[in-house]
Amino acid sequence: MSNKIITPVKEFEDLLPQEYKDLVNNGPYNQRVGIDDLGDFKEITEAHPHCAGCGVALAIRLALASLPAPQDTIVIGTPGCSFFALSQSALNYSCTAFGNQNSVASGLKRMLQIRFPEKDKDVIAMVGDGGIADIGLDYTLHSWFRGEKITTVMLDNEVYGNTGGQESGMTLKGKVLNMAPKGKQFEKIPVFEMAKTAGCAYAAKVTVASPKKLGTALTRAVLTSREVGPTYVQIYSPCPTNLKFPPNQTVSTAKDAEKSHYIYEEYMTEEARTYLSGIGEVKERA
Ligand SMILES: Cc1ncc(C[n+]2csc(CCOP(=O)(O)OP(=O)(O)O)c2C)c(N)n1
């Protein structure tokens, strides 16, 4: 771990804003931090322009606080609400054409492995449910089939939030949205099950109402993608603006979902379990 890349040269030190200095001195770079440490370190993302009560913004905050090595991480995004917080975070971030995130992430990971063979560079595709389950579905699945060592994170708000409320493949059947007045006509696409079938070594389904589970899943997924293979974390991040609930009920909405269609699930292959227990990230089986 090193914060060399963000340490300003002496001549510019005084010119930099306090926010930047705080990040260098008290950011998540010198030691491994996680959800339990929130409040004790300067976060990678602290301000964002999302709607009040945005589930996606909360998911991003929790996910970024759980990165095992933020200074060696690059997040690949795609158009959607997540762009706003991610592009304003102190993180390497690149936004692709809609749906292309897993293709770009695959190429980038391969390039980084060649350029830095001795170093773990974590590549994470972090996008909305439309970006994965609709336009990007084939690229996502094929990156898993190919065994690309990247992490895919779905910020599932069950709607195209950014474009005013069209249905996505992840919208619940029957749900009426601003631009789906008759209600969604088919079931939520089982992307979590597809991830297991398509070869992900680790997959988890979590919500923003369980930050510790979310953090553990994110960390395990990123670490597993370094050595074993593709990984997937699906985060329920409800949208008050489009799902039409008061902005102070995001967490309770997610809590309710944990009892119905967003029950916590974690999956890992034997190889992933052996790897994670070898580095002390999961307890050995009795
Ligand atoms: C090729 C292409 N098609 C459509 C769009 C328009 N577009 C931008 S964001 C978006 C929806 C994103 O929805 P989702 O991935 O669920 O993310 P959210 O905004 O809900 O976080 C669409 C359709 C685009 N930018 N590019």
The ligand as a Tripos MOL2 file, in Angstrom:
@<TRIPOS>MOLECULE
LIG
   26    27     1     0     0
SMALL
NO_CHARGES

@<TRIPOS>ATOM
      1 C1        -26.4070    3.3810  -26.4810 C.3       1 LIG1
      2 C2        -27.2020    4.2060  -25.5180 C.ar      1 LIG1
      3 N1        -28.5180    3.9890  -25.3750 N.ar      1 LIG1
      4 C3        -29.2220    4.7180  -24.4990 C.ar      1 LIG1
      5 C4        -28.6220    5.6970  -23.7470 C.ar      1 LIG1
      6 C5        -29.4530    6.5470  -22.8170 C.3       1 LIG1
      7 N2        -29.3160    6.2020  -21.4400 N.ar      1 LIG1
      8 C6        -28.4820    6.8630  -20.6180 C.ar      1 LIG1
      9 S1        -28.5830    6.3360  -19.0360 S.2       1 LIG1
     10 C7        -29.7790    5.2120  -19.4570 C.ar      1 LIG1
     11 C8        -30.4470    4.3510  -18.4360 C.3       1 LIG1
     12 C9        -29.5720    3.8670  -17.3520 C.3       1 LIG1
     13 O1        -30.3060    3.0010  -16.5290 O.3       1 LIG1
     14 P1        -29.5720    2.0790  -15.4890 P.3       1 LIG1
     15 O2        -28.4360    1.3830  -16.1330 O.co2     1 LIG1
     16 O3        -30.5980    1.2080  -14.8460 O.co2     1 LIG1
     17 O4        -28.9400    3.0960  -14.4450 O.3       1 LIG1
     18 P2        -29.6400    4.1670  -13.4750 P.3       1 LIG1
     19 O5        -29.6900    5.4540  -14.2160 O.co2     1 LIG1
     20 O6        -30.9880    3.6590  -13.0950 O.co2     1 LIG1
     21 O7        -28.7200    4.2400  -12.3050 O.co2     1 LIG1
     22 C10       -30.0620    5.2530  -20.8110 C.ar      1 LIG1
     23 C11       -31.0730    4.3960  -21.4910 C.3       1 LIG1
     24 C12       -27.2500    5.9220  -23.9250 C.ar      1 LIG1
     25 N3        -26.5840    6.8380  -23.2040 N.pl3     1 LIG1
     26 N4        -26.5670    5.1640  -24.7960 N.ar      1 LIG1
@<TRIPOS>BOND
     1     1     2 1
     2     2     3 ar
     3     2    26 ar
     4     3     4 ar
     5     4     5 ar
     6     5     6 1
     7     5    24 ar
     8     6     7 1
     9     7     8 ar
    10     7    22 ar
    11     8     9 ar
    12     9    10 ar
    13    10    11 1
    14    10    22 ar
    15    11    12 1
    16    12    13 1
    17    13    14 1
    18    14    15 2
    19    14    16 1
    20    14    17 1
    21    17    18 1
    22    18    19 2
    23    18    20 1
    24    18    21 1
    25    22    23 1
    26    24    25 1
    27    24    26 ar
@<TRIPOS>SUBSTRUCTURE
     1 LIG1         1 GROUP 0 **** ****
